[in-house]
Structure formats: structure tokens, C-alpha cells
Amino acid sequence: MVNPENAKAMLDFLYRDQEFWCDYLVSLSGEHLLGPPEKIGLHYHLYSVTTGFQVHLQTYAEIETNQKAGFDSVTDLWKTANWHEREAAELYGIEFTGHPYPKNLLLPASWEGFPLRKNYLQQDSFHGVKVKY
């Protein structure tokens, strides 16, 4: 468990240190915790192909309801983070500082809200198409 302001430095260390050398980002996933305080979290699952070392790093940022959370991008360390971060950004409302291409993967840009948050209110319709069933 790491504070958001220290997460990038810790991940960079795990990537570059020869004893750990976590050269493979297995997954990066988001989490929403209702409060108080309300939090958005990230889970990084790392693996070293060379050493066999595995680590699960967690970080959480406190937010106000419907506010976006901010974390540093790790796309400069692992290219696979590009997809994972874009997915977490649109579904949980996370802004990744330094992400090279922060565009939605699954939802249209005009979609309202963040569907994987626990307090998400589903729209009745989207551009005239009934969404709620």
C-alpha cells in the first residue's frame, strides 16, 4: 500500500532495480470505495520474467462525489499501461498525468458518468436509444 504521491517512484524502483526488475505489468485496475471518505484506488500487478518476483501495489486517493481522481501515468515504464489506464480513466473517472493518448476505449466521449463507480446512476437513454432495461 502506497500513497498516490509516492506510487510512481515505487513503481519506477520496482521496474529498474535489478533485484526486483518487474519488467511485466500484468494488470492495472481501478476500484471505487464509498466513504466517508470516498476513494478511488488503483491496483498494479507486476511480475519479473527473469526473477519470478511478483508484487501487488495498491494506492488510493480521496475524492469528492463525482470528482475525478488523479494519478501519474506509468506508460513510460510499461507500454501495456496505455490500454489499462485508458480503460480505468473512462470507467472510474481517473486522470492519468502524462498519459500519451487519453481517449476513451469503450464509451463515446459524450457518455455521462463513470459506469464502474458504485454510486453511478445509469442514464435512461443515450442519443434517443433506451439504455435502462
N, CA, C and O atoms as a GROMACS GRO file, in nm:
protein
  532
    1MET      N    1   0.085  -0.117   0.000
    1MET     CA    2   0.000   0.000   0.000
    1MET      C    3   0.090   0.124   0.000
    1MET      O    4   0.179   0.138   0.084
    2VAL      N    5   0.065   0.213  -0.097
    2VAL     CA    6   0.150   0.331  -0.114
    2VAL      C    7   0.061   0.454  -0.133
    2VAL      O    8  -0.045   0.446  -0.196
    3ASN      N    9   0.104   0.568  -0.081
    3ASN     CA   10   0.034   0.694  -0.105
    3ASN      C   11   0.044   0.729  -0.253
    3ASN      O   12   0.146   0.700  -0.317
    4PRO      N   13  -0.061   0.793  -0.309
    4PRO     CA   14  -0.059   0.825  -0.452
    4PRO      C   15   0.063   0.908  -0.494
    4PRO      O   16   0.116   0.889  -0.604
    5GLU      N   17   0.107   0.999  -0.407
    5GLU     CA   18   0.221   1.083  -0.443
    5GLU      C   19   0.354   1.006  -0.447
    5GLU      O   20   0.452   1.054  -0.504
    6ASN      N   21   0.358   0.886  -0.386
    6ASN     CA   22   0.479   0.803  -0.386
    6ASN      C   23   0.469   0.683  -0.480
    6ASN      O   24   0.567   0.611  -0.500
    7ALA      N   25   0.352   0.660  -0.538
    7ALA     CA   26   0.329   0.539  -0.616
    7ALA      C   27   0.421   0.531  -0.738
    7ALA      O   28   0.480   0.426  -0.764
    8LYS      N   29   0.433   0.639  -0.814
    8LYS     CA   30   0.515   0.637  -0.935
    8LYS      C   31   0.661   0.607  -0.902
    8LYS      O   32   0.726   0.530  -0.973
    9ALA      N   33   0.713   0.667  -0.795
    9ALA     CA   34   0.852   0.642  -0.756
    9ALA      C   35   0.873   0.496  -0.716
    9ALA      O   36   0.975   0.437  -0.749
   10MET      N   37   0.777   0.440  -0.645
   10MET     CA   38   0.788   0.300  -0.604
   10MET      C   39   0.780   0.207  -0.726
   10MET      O   40   0.857   0.112  -0.735
   11LEU      N   41   0.689   0.235  -0.817
   11LEU     CA   42   0.676   0.155  -0.938
   11LEU      C   43   0.802   0.166  -1.024
   11LEU      O   44   0.848   0.066  -1.082
   12ASP      N   45   0.856   0.285  -1.033
   12ASP     CA   46   0.980   0.305  -1.108
   12ASP      C   47   1.094   0.224  -1.045
   12ASP      O   48   1.174   0.163  -1.117
   13PHE      N   49   1.102   0.223  -0.913
   13PHE     CA   50   1.203   0.144  -0.842
   13PHE      C   51   1.186  -0.005  -0.872
   13PHE      O   52   1.283  -0.074  -0.904
   14LEU      N   53   1.063  -0.055  -0.863
   14LEU     CA   54   1.038  -0.197  -0.889
   14LEU      C   55   1.069  -0.235  -1.034
   14LEU      O   56   1.107  -0.349  -1.062
   15TYR      N   57   1.055  -0.140  -1.124
   15TYR     CA   58   1.085  -0.164  -1.265
   15TYR      C   59   1.237  -0.166  -1.291
   15TYR      O   60   1.286  -0.250  -1.367
   16ARG      N   61   1.309  -0.074  -1.228
   16ARG     CA   62   1.451  -0.055  -1.261
   16ARG      C   63   1.548  -0.132  -1.172
   16ARG      O   64   1.658  -0.166  -1.216
   17ASP      N   65   1.511  -0.161  -1.048
   17ASP     CA   66   1.602  -0.228  -0.956
   17ASP      C   67   1.630  -0.371  -1.004
   17ASP      O   68   1.536  -0.446  -1.031
   18GLN      N   69   1.756  -0.409  -1.014
   18GLN     CA   70   1.791  -0.541  -1.068
   18GLN      C   71   1.750  -0.656  -0.977
   18GLN      O   72   1.734  -0.769  -1.024
   19GLU      N   73   1.733  -0.629  -0.849
   19GLU     CA   74   1.690  -0.736  -0.758
   19GLU      C   75   1.544  -0.772  -0.780
   19GLU      O   76   1.505  -0.888  -0.767
   20PHE      N   77   1.463  -0.674  -0.813
   20PHE     CA   78   1.321  -0.698  -0.836
   20PHE      C   79   1.290  -0.709  -0.986
   20PHE      O   80   1.229  -0.806  -1.031
   21TRP      N   81   1.332  -0.611  -1.062
   21TRP     CA   82   1.316  -0.598  -1.206
   21TRP      C   83   1.180  -0.647  -1.256
   21TRP      O   84   1.171  -0.745  -1.331
   22CYS      N   85   1.076  -0.578  -1.214
   22CYS     CA   86   0.939  -0.611  -1.256
   22CYS      C   87   0.917  -0.556  -1.396
   22CYS      O   88   0.868  -0.444  -1.414
   23ASP      N   89   0.954  -0.634  -1.494
   23ASP     CA   90   0.951  -0.591  -1.634
   23ASP      C   91   0.816  -0.617  -1.702
   23ASP      O   92   0.801  -0.588  -1.820
   24TYR      N   93   0.720  -0.672  -1.629
   24TYR     CA   94   0.591  -0.706  -1.689
   24TYR      C   95   0.477  -0.654  -1.602
   24TYR      O   96   0.463  -0.694  -1.486
   25LEU      N   97   0.397  -0.564  -1.657
   25LEU     CA   98   0.276  -0.516  -1.591
   25LEU      C   99   0.164  -0.613  -1.629
   25LEU      O  100   0.113  -0.609  -1.740
   26VAL      N  101   0.127  -0.699  -1.536
   26VAL     CA  102   0.024  -0.800  -1.562
   26VAL      C  103  -0.111  -0.731  -1.577
   26VAL      O  104  -0.185  -0.758  -1.672
   27SER      N  105  -0.144  -0.643  -1.482
   27SER     CA  106  -0.270  -0.569  -1.491
   27SER      C  107  -0.264  -0.444  -1.407
   27SER      O  108  -0.186  -0.433  -1.312
   28LEU      N  109  -0.347  -0.351  -1.443
   28LEU     CA  110  -0.370  -0.228  -1.368
   28LEU      C  111  -0.520  -0.213  -1.365
   28LEU      O  112  -0.584  -0.205  -1.471
   29SER      N  113  -0.579  -0.209  -1.248
   29SER     CA  114  -0.724  -0.199  -1.240
   29SER      C  115  -0.766  -0.096  -1.136
   29SER      O  116  -0.693  -0.068  -1.041
   30GLY      N  117  -0.884  -0.041  -1.157
   30GLY     CA  118  -0.938   0.060  -1.067
   30GLY      C  119  -1.029   0.000  -0.963
   30GLY      O  120  -1.072  -0.115  -0.974
   31GLU      N  121  -1.059   0.080  -0.862
   31GLU     CA  122  -1.152   0.041  -0.757
   31GLU      C  123  -1.217   0.167  -0.701
   31GLU      O  124  -1.152   0.271  -0.688
   32HIS      N  125  -1.344   0.157  -0.668
   32HIS     CA  126  -1.416   0.268  -0.608
   32HIS      C  127  -1.466   0.225  -0.471
   32HIS      O  128  -1.535   0.124  -0.458
   33LEU      N  129  -1.432   0.304  -0.369
   33LEU     CA  130  -1.478   0.277  -0.233
   33LEU      C  131  -1.565   0.392  -0.187
   33LEU      O  132  -1.523   0.508  -0.190
   34LEU      N  133  -1.688   0.360  -0.146
   34LEU     CA  134  -1.775   0.464  -0.092
   34LEU      C  135  -1.728   0.503   0.046
   34LEU      O  136  -1.668   0.422   0.117
   35GLY      N  137  -1.754   0.624   0.084
   35GLY     CA  138  -1.698   0.678   0.209
   35GLY      C  139  -1.790   0.670   0.326
   35GLY      O  140  -1.881   0.588   0.329
   36PRO      N  141  -1.767   0.752   0.421
   36PRO     CA  142  -1.667   0.857   0.412
   36PRO      C  143  -1.529   0.808   0.455
   36PRO      O  144  -1.521   0.722   0.543
   37PRO      N  145  -1.422   0.856   0.400
   37PRO     CA  146  -1.418   0.936   0.277
   37PRO      C  147  -1.429   0.847   0.154
   37PRO      O  148  -1.392   0.730   0.157
   38GLU      N  149  -1.480   0.904   0.048
   38GLU     CA  150  -1.490   0.830  -0.079
   38GLU      C  151  -1.350   0.824  -0.141
   38GLU      O  152  -1.275   0.921  -0.137
   39LYS      N  153  -1.315   0.708  -0.198
   39LYS     CA  154  -1.181   0.690  -0.253
   39LYS      C  155  -1.185   0.620  -0.388
   39LYS      O  156  -1.275   0.541  -0.417
   40ILE      N  157  -1.086   0.653  -0.470
   40ILE     CA  158  -1.059   0.581  -0.594
   40ILE      C  159  -0.922   0.516  -0.576
   40ILE      O  160  -0.826   0.581  -0.534
   41GLY      N  161  -0.915   0.388  -0.609
   41GLY     CA  162  -0.790   0.316  -0.593
   41GLY      C  163  -0.741   0.256  -0.722
   41GLY      O  164  -0.818   0.234  -0.816
   42LEU      N  165  -0.613   0.229  -0.726
   42LEU     CA  166  -0.551   0.158  -0.836
   42LEU      C  167  -0.476   0.037  -0.782
   42LEU      O  168  -0.414   0.045  -0.676
   43HIS      N  169  -0.482  -0.072  -0.855
   43HIS     CA  170  -0.410  -0.195  -0.821
   43HIS      C  171  -0.317  -0.227  -0.936
   43HIS      O  172  -0.360  -0.241  -1.050
   44TYR      N  173  -0.190  -0.238  -0.906
   44TYR     CA  174  -0.088  -0.274  -1.005
   44TYR      C  175  -0.040  -0.415  -0.972
   44TYR      O  176   0.006  -0.440  -0.861
   45HIS      N  177  -0.050  -0.508  -1.066
   45HIS     CA  178   0.003  -0.643  -1.050
   45HIS      C  179   0.125  -0.653  -1.142
   45HIS      O  180   0.113  -0.646  -1.264
   46LEU      N  181   0.242  -0.670  -1.080
   46LEU     CA  182   0.368  -0.672  -1.153
   46LEU      C  183   0.433  -0.810  -1.143
   46LEU      O  184   0.408  -0.885  -1.049
   47TYR      N  185   0.515  -0.839  -1.242
   47TYR     CA  186   0.585  -0.968  -1.246
   47TYR      C  187   0.722  -0.947  -1.309
   47TYR      O  188   0.738  -0.867  -1.401
   48SER      N  189   0.821  -1.020  -1.260
   48SER     CA  190   0.953  -1.020  -1.321
   48SER      C  191   0.972  -1.153  -1.393
   48SER      O  192   0.973  -1.259  -1.330
   49VAL      N  193   0.987  -1.147  -1.523
   49VAL     CA  194   1.009  -1.268  -1.602
   49VAL      C  195   1.142  -1.332  -1.563
   49VAL      O  196   1.153  -1.455  -1.560
   50THR      N  197   1.241  -1.251  -1.533
   50THR     CA  198   1.375  -1.300  -1.501
   50THR      C  199   1.384  -1.362  -1.361
   50THR      O  200   1.436  -1.472  -1.344
   51THR      N  201   1.332  -1.290  -1.260
   51THR     CA  202   1.348  -1.334  -1.121
   51THR      C  203   1.230  -1.412  -1.067
   51THR      O  204   1.243  -1.484  -0.968
   52GLY      N  205   1.113  -1.400  -1.132
   52GLY     CA  206   0.992  -1.465  -1.082
   52GLY      C  207   0.923  -1.386  -0.972
   52GLY      O  208   0.822  -1.432  -0.917
   53PHE      N  209   0.975  -1.270  -0.938
   53PHE     CA  210   0.919  -1.186  -0.832
   53PHE      C  211   0.782  -1.133  -0.876
   53PHE      O  212   0.764  -1.092  -0.990
   54GLN      N  213   0.686  -1.134  -0.783
   54GLN     CA  214   0.553  -1.081  -0.809
   54GLN      C  215   0.517  -0.980  -0.701
   54GLN      O  216   0.553  -0.998  -0.585
   55VAL      N  217   0.447  -0.876  -0.738
   55VAL     CA  218   0.405  -0.776  -0.639
   55VAL      C  219   0.268  -0.720  -0.678
   55VAL      O  220   0.235  -0.706  -0.796
   56HIS      N  221   0.191  -0.690  -0.576
   56HIS     CA  222   0.062  -0.623  -0.592
   56HIS      C  223   0.073  -0.492  -0.517
   56HIS      O  224   0.081  -0.492  -0.394
   57LEU      N  225   0.074  -0.381  -0.588
   57LEU     CA  226   0.084  -0.249  -0.526
   57LEU      C  227  -0.052  -0.181  -0.534
   57LEU      O  228  -0.116  -0.180  -0.640
   58GLN      N  229  -0.096  -0.123  -0.422
   58GLN     CA  230  -0.224  -0.054  -0.417
   58GLN      C  231  -0.202   0.092  -0.379
   58GLN      O  232  -0.112   0.122  -0.301
   59THR      N  233  -0.283   0.180  -0.433
   59THR     CA  234  -0.280   0.321  -0.396
   59THR      C  235  -0.422   0.376  -0.402
   59THR      O  236  -0.500   0.339  -0.490
   60TYR      N  237  -0.456   0.466  -0.310
   60TYR     CA  238  -0.590   0.522  -0.302
   60TYR      C  239  -0.584   0.673  -0.288
   60TYR      O  240  -0.499   0.726  -0.216
   61ALA      N  241  -0.674   0.743  -0.357
   61ALA     CA  242  -0.686   0.888  -0.347
   61ALA      C  243  -0.827   0.921  -0.299
   61ALA      O  244  -0.925   0.867  -0.351
   62GLU      N  245  -0.836   1.010  -0.201
   62GLU     CA  246  -0.967   1.055  -0.154
   62GLU      C  247  -1.024   1.153  -0.254
   62GLU      O  248  -0.953   1.236  -0.311
   63ILE      N  249  -1.156   1.142  -0.276
   63ILE     CA  250  -1.224   1.230  -0.373
   63ILE      C  251  -1.357   1.278  -0.316
   63ILE      O  252  -1.408   1.221  -0.220
   64GLU      N  253  -1.410   1.380  -0.376
   64GLU     CA  254  -1.547   1.422  -0.351
   64GLU      C  255  -1.635   1.343  -0.449
   64GLU      O  256  -1.587   1.300  -0.554
   65THR      N  257  -1.761   1.324  -0.416
   65THR     CA  258  -1.853   1.250  -0.503
   65THR      C  259  -1.851   1.308  -0.645
   65THR      O  260  -1.862   1.429  -0.664
   66ASN      N  261  -1.839   1.221  -0.742
   66ASN     CA  262  -1.835   1.253  -0.885
   66ASN      C  263  -1.712   1.333  -0.929
   66ASN      O  264  -1.705   1.379  -1.043
   67GLN      N  265  -1.616   1.350  -0.840
   67GLN     CA  266  -1.490   1.416  -0.875
   67GLN      C  267  -1.397   1.314  -0.939
   67GLN      O  268  -1.401   1.196  -0.905
   68LYS      N  269  -1.312   1.359  -1.032
   68LYS     CA  270  -1.212   1.272  -1.090
   68LYS      C  271  -1.094   1.260  -0.994
   68LYS      O  272  -1.063   1.352  -0.918
   69ALA      N  273  -1.028   1.145  -0.999
   69ALA     CA  274  -0.907   1.123  -0.920
   69ALA      C  275  -0.787   1.140  -1.012
   69ALA      O  276  -0.797   1.117  -1.133
   70GLY      N  277  -0.674   1.179  -0.956
   70GLY     CA  278  -0.553   1.198  -1.037
   70GLY      C  279  -0.439   1.109  -0.991
   70GLY      O  280  -0.408   1.101  -0.872
   71PHE      N  281  -0.377   1.042  -1.088
   71PHE     CA  282  -0.260   0.957  -1.064
   71PHE      C  283  -0.160   0.980  -1.177
   71PHE      O  284  -0.198   1.026  -1.285
   72ASP      N  285  -0.035   0.948  -1.152
   72ASP     CA  286   0.067   0.958  -1.256
   72ASP      C  287   0.057   0.837  -1.349
   72ASP      O  288   0.033   0.724  -1.304
   73SER      N  289   0.076   0.861  -1.477
   73SER     CA  290   0.078   0.753  -1.576
   73SER      C  291   0.207   0.673  -1.562
   73SER      O  292   0.312   0.728  -1.526
   74VAL      N  293   0.198   0.543  -1.590
   74VAL     CA  294   0.318   0.458  -1.591
   74VAL      C  295   0.344   0.403  -1.732
   74VAL      O  296   0.413   0.302  -1.748
   75THR      N  297   0.289   0.470  -1.833
   75THR     CA  298   0.310   0.425  -1.970
   75THR      C  299   0.456   0.438  -2.013
   75THR      O  300   0.499   0.371  -2.107
   76ASP      N  301   0.532   0.523  -1.945
   76ASP     CA  302   0.675   0.534  -1.977
   76ASP      C  303   0.753   0.414  -1.925
   76ASP      O  304   0.864   0.388  -1.972
   77LEU      N  305   0.696   0.340  -1.829
   77LEU     CA  306   0.761   0.220  -1.775
   77LEU      C  307   0.713   0.095  -1.849
   77LEU      O  308   0.794   0.012  -1.892
   78TRP      N  309   0.582   0.082  -1.862
   78TRP     CA  310   0.524  -0.035  -1.928
   78TRP      C  311   0.428   0.013  -2.037
   78TRP      O  312   0.331   0.083  -2.006
   79LYS      N  313   0.453  -0.022  -2.159
   79LYS     CA  314   0.367   0.021  -2.270
   79LYS      C  315   0.226  -0.036  -2.257
   79LYS      O  316   0.130   0.026  -2.304
   80THR      N  317   0.212  -0.152  -2.194
   80THR     CA  318   0.078  -0.212  -2.176
   80THR      C  319  -0.011  -0.127  -2.086
   80THR      O  320  -0.133  -0.144  -2.088
   81ALA      N  321   0.048  -0.037  -2.009
   81ALA     CA  322  -0.031   0.051  -1.922
   81ALA      C  323  -0.121   0.143  -2.004
   81ALA      O  324  -0.221   0.192  -1.952
   82ASN      N  325  -0.086   0.166  -2.129
   82ASN     CA  326  -0.166   0.254  -2.214
   82ASN      C  327  -0.312   0.210  -2.215
   82ASN      O  328  -0.402   0.290  -2.189
   83TRP      N  329  -0.336   0.084  -2.246
   83TRP     CA  330  -0.473   0.032  -2.252
   83TRP      C  331  -0.537   0.032  -2.114
   83TRP      O  332  -0.650   0.079  -2.098
   84HIS      N  333  -0.467  -0.018  -2.015
   84HIS     CA  334  -0.523  -0.028  -1.879
   84HIS      C  335  -0.562   0.110  -1.824
   84HIS      O  336  -0.669   0.125  -1.765
   85GLU      N  337  -0.476   0.208  -1.843
   85GLU     CA  338  -0.505   0.341  -1.792
   85GLU      C  339  -0.622   0.406  -1.865
   85GLU      O  340  -0.704   0.473  -1.803
   86ARG      N  341  -0.630   0.387  -1.994
   86ARG     CA  342  -0.742   0.445  -2.069
   86ARG      C  343  -0.874   0.384  -2.024
   86ARG      O  344  -0.974   0.455  -2.011
   87GLU      N  345  -0.875   0.255  -2.000
   87GLU     CA  346  -0.995   0.188  -1.953
   87GLU      C  347  -1.035   0.238  -1.814
   87GLU      O  348  -1.152   0.269  -1.791
   88ALA      N  349  -0.940   0.244  -1.722
   88ALA     CA  350  -0.968   0.292  -1.586
   88ALA      C  351  -1.012   0.438  -1.588
   88ALA      O  352  -1.098   0.478  -1.509
   89ALA      N  353  -0.955   0.518  -1.676
   89ALA     CA  354  -0.991   0.659  -1.685
   89ALA      C  355  -1.138   0.679  -1.720
   89ALA      O  356  -1.207   0.758  -1.656
   90GLU      N  357  -1.185   0.608  -1.820
   90GLU     CA  358  -1.323   0.629  -1.862
   90GLU      C  359  -1.426   0.560  -1.773
   90GLU      O  360  -1.538   0.609  -1.759
   91LEU      N  361  -1.390   0.448  -1.712
   91LEU     CA  362  -1.487   0.374  -1.632
   91LEU      C  363  -1.490   0.415  -1.485
   91LEU      O  364  -1.591   0.395  -1.417
   92TYR      N  365  -1.379   0.471  -1.434
   92TYR     CA  366  -1.373   0.514  -1.294
   92TYR      C  367  -1.355   0.665  -1.277
   92TYR      O  368  -1.369   0.715  -1.165
   93GLY      N  369  -1.326   0.737  -1.384
   93GLY     CA  370  -1.305   0.881  -1.373
   93GLY      C  371  -1.170   0.915  -1.314
   93GLY      O  372  -1.160   0.988  -1.216
   94ILE      N  373  -1.066   0.862  -1.375
   94ILE     CA  374  -0.929   0.886  -1.329
   94ILE      C  375  -0.855   0.963  -1.437
   94ILE      O  376  -0.863   0.928  -1.555
   95GLU      N  377  -0.782   1.066  -1.397
   95GLU     CA  378  -0.696   1.139  -1.490
   95GLU      C  379  -0.553   1.094  -1.466
   95GLU      O  380  -0.501   1.105  -1.354
   96PHE      N  381  -0.488   1.042  -1.570
   96PHE     CA  382  -0.350   0.995  -1.560
   96PHE      C  383  -0.258   1.102  -1.616
   96PHE      O  384  -0.251   1.121  -1.738
   97THR      N  385  -0.187   1.170  -1.529
   97THR     CA  386  -0.093   1.274  -1.568
   97THR      C  387   0.020   1.213  -1.651
   97THR      O  388   0.086   1.119  -1.607
   98GLY      N  389   0.041   1.267  -1.770
   98GLY     CA  390   0.148   1.220  -1.856
   98GLY      C  391   0.109   1.108  -1.951
   98GLY      O  392   0.194   1.054  -2.021
   99HIS      N  393  -0.019   1.074  -1.955
   99HIS     CA  394  -0.061   0.968  -2.048
   99HIS      C  395  -0.053   1.020  -2.191
   99HIS      O  396  -0.100   1.131  -2.218
  100PRO      N  397   0.005   0.943  -2.285
  100PRO     CA  398   0.027   0.994  -2.420
  100PRO      C  399  -0.098   1.005  -2.508
  100PRO      O  400  -0.097   1.080  -2.606
  101TYR      N  401  -0.205   0.932  -2.476
  101TYR     CA  402  -0.322   0.934  -2.563
  101TYR      C  403  -0.448   0.906  -2.480
  101TYR      O  404  -0.504   0.797  -2.486
  102PRO      N  405  -0.493   1.004  -2.402
  102PRO     CA  406  -0.605   0.982  -2.309
  102PRO      C  407  -0.743   0.986  -2.374
  102PRO      O  408  -0.825   1.072  -2.341
  103LYS      N  409  -0.769   0.896  -2.466
  103LYS     CA  410  -0.900   0.887  -2.532
  103LYS      C  411  -0.974   0.763  -2.483
  103LYS      O  412  -0.912   0.664  -2.444
  104ASN      N  413  -1.107   0.770  -2.485
  104ASN     CA  414  -1.188   0.656  -2.443
  104ASN      C  415  -1.167   0.535  -2.534
  104ASN      O  416  -1.142   0.549  -2.654
  105LEU      N  417  -1.178   0.418  -2.474
  105LEU     CA  418  -1.169   0.292  -2.550
  105LEU      C  419  -1.306   0.233  -2.577
  105LEU      O  420  -1.332   0.184  -2.686
  106LEU      N  421  -1.394   0.238  -2.477
  106LEU     CA  422  -1.520   0.166  -2.483
  106LEU      C  423  -1.643   0.255  -2.499
  106LEU      O  424  -1.737   0.218  -2.569
  107LEU      N  425  -1.642   0.370  -2.436
  107LEU     CA  426  -1.759   0.457  -2.435
  107LEU      C  427  -1.740   0.578  -2.525
  107LEU      O  428  -1.627   0.623  -2.544
  108PRO      N  429  -1.848   0.630  -2.580
  108PRO     CA  430  -1.837   0.754  -2.658
  108PRO      C  431  -1.792   0.868  -2.567
  108PRO      O  432  -1.817   0.867  -2.447
  109ALA      N  433  -1.725   0.966  -2.625
  109ALA     CA  434  -1.674   1.080  -2.548
  109ALA      C  435  -1.786   1.156  -2.476
  109ALA      O  436  -1.761   1.220  -2.374
  110SER      N  437  -1.908   1.151  -2.528
  110SER     CA  438  -2.020   1.224  -2.469
  110SER      C  439  -2.091   1.148  -2.357
  110SER      O  440  -2.191   1.195  -2.304
  111TRP      N  441  -2.040   1.029  -2.320
  111TRP     CA  442  -2.103   0.950  -2.214
  111TRP      C  443  -2.094   1.024  -2.082
  111TRP      O  444  -1.993   1.086  -2.051
  112GLU      N  445  -2.202   1.018  -2.003
  112GLU     CA  446  -2.206   1.088  -1.875
  112GLU      C  447  -2.180   0.990  -1.760
  112GLU      O  448  -2.241   0.883  -1.754
  113GLY      N  449  -2.091   1.028  -1.672
  113GLY     CA  450  -2.063   0.947  -1.554
  113GLY      C  451  -1.958   0.839  -1.578
  113GLY      O  452  -1.902   0.826  -1.686
  114PHE      N  453  -1.933   0.764  -1.470
  114PHE     CA  454  -1.830   0.661  -1.470
  114PHE      C  455  -1.892   0.528  -1.429
  114PHE      O  456  -1.915   0.506  -1.310
  115PRO      N  457  -1.921   0.440  -1.525
  115PRO     CA  458  -2.004   0.322  -1.504
  115PRO      C  459  -1.956   0.221  -1.398
  115PRO      O  460  -2.038   0.145  -1.347
  116LEU      N  461  -1.829   0.218  -1.363
  116LEU     CA  462  -1.784   0.121  -1.263
  116LEU      C  463  -1.778   0.177  -1.121
  116LEU      O  464  -1.735   0.108  -1.028
  117ARG      N  465  -1.820   0.302  -1.104
  117ARG     CA  466  -1.830   0.356  -0.968
  117ARG      C  467  -1.957   0.302  -0.903
  117ARG      O  468  -2.059   0.283  -0.969
  118LYS      N  469  -1.949   0.278  -0.776
  118LYS     CA  470  -2.061   0.217  -0.703
  118LYS      C  471  -2.182   0.308  -0.694
  118LYS      O  472  -2.294   0.260  -0.676
  119ASN      N  473  -2.163   0.439  -0.706
  119ASN     CA  474  -2.275   0.534  -0.700
  119ASN      C  475  -2.315   0.585  -0.838
  119ASN      O  476  -2.378   0.690  -0.850
  120TYR      N  477  -2.279   0.511  -0.943
  120TYR     CA  478  -2.312   0.551  -1.080
  120TYR      C  479  -2.462   0.542  -1.103
  120TYR      O  480  -2.525   0.440  -1.071
  121LEU      N  481  -2.519   0.646  -1.158
  121LEU     CA  482  -2.660   0.648  -1.193
  121LEU      C  483  -2.671   0.629  -1.344
  121LEU      O  484  -2.632   0.717  -1.421
  122GLN      N  485  -2.722   0.515  -1.385
  122GLN     CA  486  -2.733   0.483  -1.527
  122GLN      C  487  -2.831   0.578  -1.595
  122GLN      O  488  -2.937   0.609  -1.541
  123GLN      N  489  -2.795   0.622  -1.713
  123GLN     CA  490  -2.881   0.709  -1.791
  123GLN      C  491  -3.003   0.632  -1.840
  123GLN      O  492  -2.995   0.512  -1.866
  124ASP      N  493  -3.116   0.701  -1.851
  124ASP     CA  494  -3.236   0.636  -1.904
  124ASP      C  495  -3.221   0.610  -2.054
  124ASP      O  496  -3.264   0.508  -2.106
  125SER      N  497  -3.158   0.708  -2.123
  125SER     CA  498  -3.138   0.692  -2.267
  125SER      C  499  -3.010   0.762  -2.308
  125SER      O  500  -2.959   0.849  -2.238
  126PHE      N  501  -2.958   0.722  -2.423
  126PHE     CA  502  -2.838   0.783  -2.479
  126PHE      C  503  -2.863   0.809  -2.626
  126PHE      O  504  -2.878   0.715  -2.704
  127HIS      N  505  -2.868   0.935  -2.664
  127HIS     CA  506  -2.896   0.978  -2.802
  127HIS      C  507  -3.022   0.910  -2.856
  127HIS      O  508  -3.025   0.862  -2.970
  128GLY      N  509  -3.127   0.908  -2.773
  128GLY     CA  510  -3.255   0.856  -2.816
  128GLY      C  511  -3.270   0.704  -2.806
  128GLY      O  512  -3.376   0.651  -2.837
  129VAL      N  513  -3.165   0.635  -2.764
  129VAL     CA  514  -3.172   0.488  -2.750
  129VAL      C  515  -3.191   0.457  -2.602
  129VAL      O  516  -3.118   0.508  -2.517
  130LYS      N  517  -3.290   0.373  -2.571
  130LYS     CA  518  -3.317   0.336  -2.432
  130LYS      C  519  -3.199   0.256  -2.378
  130LYS      O  520  -3.156   0.158  -2.439
  131VAL      N  521  -3.147   0.297  -2.262
  131VAL     CA  522  -3.032   0.231  -2.201
  131VAL      C  523  -3.078   0.140  -2.087
  131VAL      O  524  -3.035   0.025  -2.078
  132LYS      N  525  -3.166   0.192  -2.001
  132LYS     CA  526  -3.213   0.114  -1.887
  132LYS      C  527  -3.313   0.009  -1.931
  132LYS      O  528  -3.406   0.038  -2.007
  133TYR      N  529  -3.294  -0.114  -1.883
  133TYR     CA  530  -3.390  -0.221  -1.914
  133TYR      C  531  -3.439  -0.285  -1.788
  133TYR      O  532  -3.520  -0.378  -1.793
   0.00000   0.00000   0.00000
